[in-house]
Amino acid sequence: MDSNKDKVLIAGPWVSEFGWELMRWQGHIRHLSKSYGATLVLGQEGHSYLYKDFADDFIGHSIEVDSKDRWTAKVGGEPLNFSPIKAIDLWVKSRNFDSYDYIKPSSSVCASSNLEQEFFKYGNSENKKNKIIFHARKSIQNTHGPDRDWHYNNWLSLLGGLRGDLDHDFEFVSIGSKEAAIHIEDTKDQRGIPLEELADLLGSSLLLLGPSSGPHHFAALCGCPSLVWTDNIVWNLGSQKGNNWARYHYHWNPFETSIHVLDKCNWQPTPNEVLIPAINMIAKPKEK
């Protein structure tokens, strides 16, 4: 890699899906940053934690984008009217640099077959506790439709099944954003906690359960095993080809975190189809 130690790297703004940011963006920016004198990241509010191990600064935004453009973070090829040039120039000069390189998300970057990345393990996964995490996603504007949501009664049935088969000292926790995830009754509500706290929660937990979503990709970077349900449709996004089973096991799992993918259920497994592999993954069944 060419050295640009006399320059600043400015990356962003990221506006797209959380999973793509985790697996096809932040690792690439971390890799690029090593050849620059300093790095400034433009990203979504609350996401500075993802870059804190290498970025010199982070500017947050709350830009909303139509769903058709979210994964590539492009709208007509423009940087979404988020280009505080004067502020950036001041930032660069305040650090005694004269120039900067600017990289923004695009399909040519995010879906490249030879994307160079370096990943960082988030959270603390050394001391596992008897915690099981639910991500009960619900559809919101600009995301996939309700056919991917799991009915609330299914979650209650799964929770009852787990409580019936596991030792009494297990704790159950609901995560996600308060706008896009449901709090399951009789679980601890941890929706909306900062990413750093979520990383520690996932890292110390035994299992995350839920339909395919960004938190499962975050769990893979935190050392938290996942049981995820999805479909088996083959996707083709630039050079990124395959299905979700391959994505979770290989393409988007740099630390080889334990994963079980239910992909023959078209997003709608029965509670028992989730319960049986969940018990096997937790590997601490109640003695009969």
Residue pairs with C-beta under 8 A, 6 or more apart in sequence:
1 32
1 34
1 35
2 35
3 35
4 35
4 36
4 37
4 101
5 35
5 36
5 37
6 37
6 97
6 98
6 99
7 36
7 37
7 97
7 99
7 100
7 101
8 36
8 37
8 38
8 39
8 40
8 91
8 92
8 95
8 97
8 99
8 100
8 101
9 29
9 32
9 33
9 36
9 38
9 39
9 40
9 100
9 101
9 103
10 39
10 40
10 41
10 42
10 88
10 100
10 101
10 102
10 103
11 29
11 32
11 39
11 40
11 41
11 42
11 102
11 103
11 104
12 41
12 42
12 43
12 59
12 82
12 104
12 105
13 42
13 43
13 44
13 61
13 63
13 73
13 79
13 80
13 82
13 104
14 21
14 25
14 42
14 43
14 44
14 47
14 73
14 105
15 44
15 61
15 63
15 64
15 65
15 70
15 73
15 80
15 105
16 25
16 65
16 70
16 71
16 72
16 73
16 105
16 110
17 70
17 71
17 214
18 213
18 214
18 215
18 217
18 218
19 213
19 214
19 216
19 217
19 252
20 71
20 110
21 43
21 44
21 47
21 50
21 214
22 50
22 214
22 217
22 218
22 221
22 252
23 217
23 251
23 252
24 109
24 110
24 111
24 115
24 117
24 240
25 105
25 109
25 110
26 50
26 51
27 117
27 118
27 119
27 120
27 254
28 109
28 115
28 116
28 117
29 39
29 41
29 51
29 54
29 55
29 103
30 51
30 53
30 54
30 117
30 118
30 119
30 120
31 116
31 117
31 118
32 39
32 103
32 116
33 39
33 54
33 55
34 54
34 118
36 101
37 95
37 97
38 56
38 95
38 97
39 51
39 54
39 55
39 56
39 57
40 55
40 56
40 57
40 58
40 59
40 88
40 91
40 92
40 100
41 48
41 51
41 55
41 57
41 58
41 59
42 58
42 59
42 61
42 82
43 50
43 51
43 58
43 59
43 60
43 61
44 60
44 61
44 62
44 63
45 60
45 61
45 62
46 60
46 194
46 195
47 58
47 60
47 195
48 55
48 58
48 60
49 122
49 194
49 195
49 196
49 199
50 122
50 195
51 58
52 58
53 120
54 120
56 95
57 91
59 84
59 87
61 82
63 80
63 82
64 142
65 73
65 75
65 80
65 142
66 75
66 142
67 142
67 143
69 75
70 142
71 110
71 237
72 105
72 106
72 107
72 110
72 111
73 80
73 104
73 105
73 106
73 110
74 104
74 105
74 106
74 107
79 104
88 100
92 98
92 99
92 100
103 109
107 237
107 238
108 238
109 115
110 238
111 237
111 238
111 239
111 240
112 238
112 239
113 238
113 239
113 240
117 254
119 221
119 254
119 255
120 221
121 221
121 222
121 223
121 255
122 195
122 199
122 203
122 218
122 221
122 222
123 198
123 199
123 200
123 201
123 202
123 203
123 204
123 222
123 223
123 224
124 199
124 200
124 203
124 204
125 203
125 204
125 222
125 223
125 224
126 203
127 204
128 204
128 205
128 206
129 171
129 204
129 205
129 206
130 167
130 169
130 170
130 171
130 206
130 284
131 170
131 171
131 172
131 173
131 201
131 204
131 205
131 206
132 162
132 170
132 171
132 172
132 173
132 205
132 206
132 207
132 209
132 278
132 282
133 172
133 173
133 174
133 175
133 201
133 202
133 205
133 207
133 208
133 209
133 219
133 224
134 155
134 159
134 172
134 173
134 174
134 175
134 184
134 187
134 208
134 209
134 210
135 174
135 175
135 176
135 181
135 208
135 209
135 210
135 211
135 213
135 215
135 216
136 150
136 152
136 155
136 174
136 176
136 181
136 182
136 183
136 184
136 210
137 148
137 149
137 150
137 176
137 180
137 181
137 182
137 210
137 211
137 213
138 146
138 149
138 180
138 181
138 182
139 145
139 146
139 148
139 149
139 180
140 179
140 180
143 180
147 267
147 268
148 211
148 212
148 267
149 211
150 210
150 211
150 229
150 267
150 268
152 182
152 184
154 270
154 271
155 182
155 184
156 184
156 185
157 271
158 209
158 271
158 274
158 275
158 278
159 172
159 184
159 186
159 187
161 271
161 272
161 275
162 170
162 172
162 275
162 278
162 279
163 170
163 172
164 286
165 275
165 279
165 285
165 286
166 279
166 282
166 284
166 285
166 286
167 284
167 286
171 188
172 184
172 186
172 187
172 188
173 187
173 188
173 190
173 201
173 205
174 181
174 182
174 183
174 184
174 187
174 188
174 189
174 190
174 191
175 181
175 190
175 191
175 193
175 198
175 201
175 208
175 215
176 182
176 191
176 213
176 215
177 191
177 192
178 191
178 192
181 191
183 189
183 191
190 197
190 198
190 201
193 201
195 218
198 215
198 218
199 218
199 222
202 208
202 215
202 218
202 219
202 222
202 223
202 224
203 222
203 223
203 224
205 224
206 224
206 225
206 281
206 282
206 284
207 224
207 225
207 226
207 227
207 278
207 281
207 282
208 215
208 216
208 219
208 224
208 225
208 226
208 227
208 228
209 226
209 227
209 228
209 274
209 278
210 216
210 228
210 229
211 228
211 229
211 230
211 267
212 228
212 229
212 230
212 244
212 248
212 267
216 226
216 228
216 248
217 252
219 225
219 226
219 257
220 226
220 248
220 252
220 253
220 254
220 255
220 257
220 259
221 254
221 255
221 257
223 255
223 257
224 257
225 257
225 258
225 259
225 260
225 281
226 248
226 257
226 258
226 259
226 260
227 259
227 260
227 262
227 274
227 277
227 278
227 281
228 244
228 248
228 259
228 260
228 261
228 262
229 261
229 262
229 263
229 265
229 267
229 268
229 269
229 274
230 244
230 245
230 261
230 262
230 263
230 267
231 244
231 263
231 266
231 267
232 243
232 244
232 245
232 263
232 264
233 243
233 244
234 241
234 242
234 243
235 241
235 242
235 243
235 244
240 251
242 251
243 263
244 261
244 263
245 261
245 263
248 259
248 261
249 259
249 261
253 259
258 281
260 277
260 281
262 269
262 273
262 274
262 277
265 273
279 285
